[in-house]
């Protein structure tokens, strides 16, 4: 009886992956993940900027309501806290009501700055964020009057 080497598995190539093929596939997956992470960093920054704009809008609406109720904006010394707690210093509001539960922080966990009169429109209040770097006067600062 003649034994065929193909029947007993000798000389037959296995159907698994080689180490080289696995390294190549893992390298490609690594490149794809690295590219996705770098793209997502830009998306996160865009979301932070949109959040600042939303906060400017919400706080601006609350400040306008404060002005409607009292006839004036809070002083710069009273700041945004006048939306949460009744201010004690001048000018004293006559029809004060709480217009916010708390003053929000910007996306980088810094307090929003409040100015009255504003830098560009003196009859309106201005909200400012120092941006990601937390330093005032740099390119990433944002103002509600821009």
RAUR-V394822 format. One record per backbone hydrogen bond with DSSP energy under -0.5 kcal/mol. NH is the residue of the N-H (numbers start at 0). CO is the residue of the C=O. E is the energy in kcal/mol with one decimal. If there is no record, write none. Layout:
nh=<NH	NH>
co=<CO	CO>
e=<E	E>
This chain:
nh=<3	4	6	7	8	9	11	21	22	23	24	25	26	27	28	29	30	31	32	33	34	35	36	37	38	39	40	41	42	43	44	45	46	47	48	49	50	51	52	53	54	55	56	57	58	59	60	61	62	63	64	65	66	67	68	69	70	78	80	81	82	83	84	92	98	99	103	105	108	111	112	114	117	117	121	123	125	127	128	133	134	137	140	141	143	145>
co=<1	2	3	3	5	4	8	17	18	19	20	21	22	23	24	25	26	27	28	29	30	31	32	33	34	35	36	37	38	39	40	41	42	43	44	45	46	47	48	49	50	51	52	53	54	55	56	57	58	59	60	61	62	63	64	65	66	74	77	78	79	80	80	90	82	82	101	109	105	103	127	125	120	123	119	120	114	112	141	130	129	134	137	128	126	142>
e=<-0.5	-0.5	-0.7	-1.0	-0.8	-1.0	-1.3	-2.0	-2.3	-2.2	-2.3	-2.5	-2.1	-2.1	-2.4	-2.3	-2.0	-2.2	-2.5	-2.5	-2.3	-2.2	-2.4	-1.9	-1.9	-2.3	-1.5	-0.9	-1.3	-2.2	-1.5	-1.8	-2.1	-1.8	-2.0	-2.1	-2.2	-2.1	-2.1	-2.2	-2.7	-2.8	-2.1	-2.6	-3.0	-2.4	-2.2	-2.1	-2.6	-2.1	-2.1	-2.1	-2.2	-2.4	-2.5	-2.1	-3.1	-2.5	-0.6	-1.4	-1.9	-1.4	-2.9	-0.5	-2.3	-1.4	-0.6	-3.1	-2.3	-0.6	-3.1	-2.6	-0.9	-2.0	-0.6	-1.6	-2.8	-2.2	-2.4	-1.1	-0.6	-0.8	-1.6	-2.0	-2.6	-1.3>
